[in-house]
Amino acid sequence: MAEEFNDNENKTEEPTQKRLEKALKRGDVVKSQEVNTWFVVAGGALVLMAFSGTTGKDLSATMRGLIANAHDISVDGPALPRLFQKIGGEMLAAVAIPFLVLMLAALGGNIIQHRLIWTYETLAPKLSRISPAAGLKRIFSKQSLANLGKGLIKLILIGGVLTVLMWPERERLEALTRSDLSGLLPLSLSLTLKLLGSVVAMLAIVAAADYLFQYRQWHERQKMSVRELKEEFKQTEGDPAIKGKMKQVRQLRMRRRMIAAVPKAAVVITNPTHFAVALE
């Protein structure tokens, strides 16, 4: 038992292709949540920059028409459901393309890290998930400490960026309380895009570093011990001891067949030290 434990602990050998394929089939892949976050935030910045004008105009036109004609809108009987259906359809049409871009961004964050897989092993119930000891081990694991460090780094970076960018704008922000609504929206959009661009740049650094860390952790998990390499070789190539025994049996049977065929020969030509040839 001690030997098996030590063998499992000393996983120093590089994983084989078969080992990596098994990990992929059971859903054990390299996955960085920071990469997904970066894609979503970058997609949101792209949507805000490309579609904020048209989407805002469509929604404002819908609401303006609703408010301007509020006295003529009938809400009796089936008219109210039709009204909600019309307003909902117009709002859905206005946000459909931005929402699709965000969905593609979220999907791209996963595809760029690993190919799409379909597995149910991650959904299977496991006692280790409800074990208090396993839960404490996960809480104080290297992964949890890394997540805590990432959170602190993101907080410091984003907080620092927001402070640097917004501090020079403090007088303009104070003036917003006294400005007209028509001037408030363009300035808010400009500041939001400026902040999002800086946040995307900061998160790109965090995402790249986290992906390298996650890949290293995943690669370490896939490493094999010498015993596991031997077991896999036996499963793919066969047990060397059994293969050697079978070879000996085949040679013994072939020798017996040859000896049994010698009495039928018409002549036997022999070499004193090496060869004997029986001819029939």
Sequence and secondary structure as in RCSB ss.txt:
>XXXX:A:sequence
MAEEFNDNENKTEEPTQKRLEKALKRGDVVKSQEVNTWFVVAGGALVLMAFSGTTGKDLSATMRGLIANAHDISV
DGPALPRLFQKIGGEMLAAVAIPFLVLMLAALGGNIIQHRLIWTYETLAPKLSRISPAAGLKRIFSKQSLANLGK
GLIKLILIGGVLTVLMWPERERLEALTRSDLSGLLPLSLSLTLKLLGSVVAMLAIVAAADYLFQYRQWHERQKMS
VRELKEEFKQTEGDPAIKGKMKQVRQLRMRRRMIAAVPKAAVVITNPTHFAVALE
>XXXX:A:secstr
 HHHHHHHH   B   HHHHHHHHHTT     HHHHHHHHHHHHHHHHHHHHHHHHHHHHHHHHHHHHTGGG   
STTHHHHHHHHHHHHHHHHHHHHHHHHHHHHHHHHHTTS     SGGGS  GGGT HHHHHHHHTSHHHHHHHHH
HHHHHHHHHHHHHHHHGGGHHHHHHGGGS HHHHHHHHHHHHHHHHHHHHHHHHHHHHHHHHHHHHHHHHHH B 
HHHHHHHHHHHH  HHHHHHHHHHHHHHHHHHHHHHGGG SEEEE SSS EEEE 
